[in-house]
Amino acid sequence: MRVSLRARFGLLALATLGLTATGIMIGEVMRLQPCPLCIFQRLLYLLIAIFALGGVLLPGWSRLWGLLVGLTATGGLGTAAYQSWLQFFPDASLACGSGEPTLIEQVVNWFGVRWPELFLATGFCSSKDWLFLELSMANWSVLCFLLLMVVAAHLVVSTERRR
């Protein structure tokens, strides 16, 4: 069965919105306190959803949308990997949330002031308060962003083949 390019972008948007909603729901149910890196990853998932919706609405630019998804997923992978590293080596995590705010913390604070229900960061980046199959939420996010990079590469390549 052949799935159209628009449908693939639509599924990608639904998947990233679903990941975001799942993270929020787990946080609420388990009363977890998200850290600045968690919230930044949430923002990146939402940005990927926006780019994927761009692929649905403007399929003529699907290569651009696929590249933007891939670049955003790469940034997310780096962020999630850094948070995973902080969780594996908590003594190195003194920089997260202390001292002058980093660019990521400034972005998260800006969103947190405007929409505190979704973007207020109150936790510590080194905390592993939730584990599933011995992996933290940051570890799962590494895997999800890696998968999103593969999907983005597939979207770009499939767009190239059609031209």
N, C-alpha and C positions, 0 to 999 in steps of 0.2 A: 504494500500500500504506500503510495506516494503522498507525503505531507507537504503542503505548500510552504513557501518561505514565510509568508505572512503568519501562517498557523504556527510555525516553529518559533517565530519571534513572540507570538501570543502566548505560547506555552512557556517560553522563557520568562516572560513578564509574570505570568501566574506563579511559576516556580519560585521566583525571587520574592514576590509578595507573600507567598506561603511560608518561605523561610523566615522572613521578617515577622510575620504574624506568629509563627511557632515560637520564635525566640522571645517575643513579647509575652506570649501566653505562659511559657515555661517560667519566665521571670516573675510574672504575677502570681502564678499558682505556688511556686516554690519560695516566693518572697525574696528573690535574688536582687542584689543591688548592682546594676550595670556600671561598668567603669567607662572612662573616656574612650578606650579602644573598642569596647563592645558597642558603644553608641556610634562610633565612627564606622564600624563595620555595618551596622544597621543602616546608616546613611548610604553606604556604598551599595548595599543590596537594593535600596530604593532607587538609587541612581541607575543601576543596571536595569531595573524594571522600567524606568522612564525611557532609557535608550531602546529597550526592547519594544516598548509601545511606539517609539519612533519608527522602528522597523515594520510594525503593523500598519501604521498610518501613512508612512512614506516609503513604500517598498523599493522605489527607484534608487534610494540611497542606502540600500541594505548593507552594502560593503562598509560604508561609514559607520552605520549603527553597530555592525559586528565588531569593527575595530574599537569603537568606544566601549562596547561591552567587554572586550578582551583587555583593554588597558585598565578599565575600572576593576575588573576581576584580578588583574595582576597587582594593583594597589591593595585590594582586599586581602589577597594571599600574603603579601608582605606584612600587612598589619596584623593579620591573624597569626602568622608565624612568629612575629615579634612578641605578641601577647603569649603565645604558647611557650616561647623561650623564657619570658618573665615568670610564667607559672612553674616551669621546670627549675629555674634558678631564682627563687624569690628574693634572695639577698641582693641581686642586681637590679631589683625593681624600685629602688629608692627614687629614681628619676620620675616615675609615673605618678603624676598628681602632686608633686612637691616642687617648690621653686617657681621660677617663671613659667607660665603656661606655654606649652608648645603650640605650633600652628594647629595641630589636630585638636588639642584641648580648647583652643580659642573657637574653632569651628563648632565643636560639640557644645561649648558654653553658649554660643550664639543661638543654636537651635534649642538648647535646654531652657533658655529664658523665654523663648517664644512658644514652645510646645513641651512643657515639663512632663506631661503624661507619657510622652514617647521618647524624649531625648535628654532627660535630666540624668546626669552621670553622678552617682553617689558612692560607687564601689571602688575597690582596689584592683588594679590590673593583674596582680599576682595571685588573686584568690581563685581557687578551684572549688566553688561551692556546689557545682552540679557536675556529675559524671554519668555518662552512659557508655557502657562497654569499655570502661576504664579510660575514656577520652572526655576531656573537658569541652565546654561549648566552643572555646577558641580552637581546640584541635579539630572539632567537627567543621568549624568554619574554614579552616585550612583546606580540608577535603572538598567542601562545597565550592570554594573559590577556584580550586584547581579544576573541578568538573566544569565550572562556568567558563574557564579559560579554554578548555577543550571544546565546549559547545560553541564558543565564539569563533574559534579557529575553524570549526566545521562550517559555520554560517558564512564566514568570509570565503572559504575555499569553494563552497557550493555556489556562492554568488559569482565567483570568478569563472566557474565552469559554464554557467549559463550565458556568459557574455561572449 
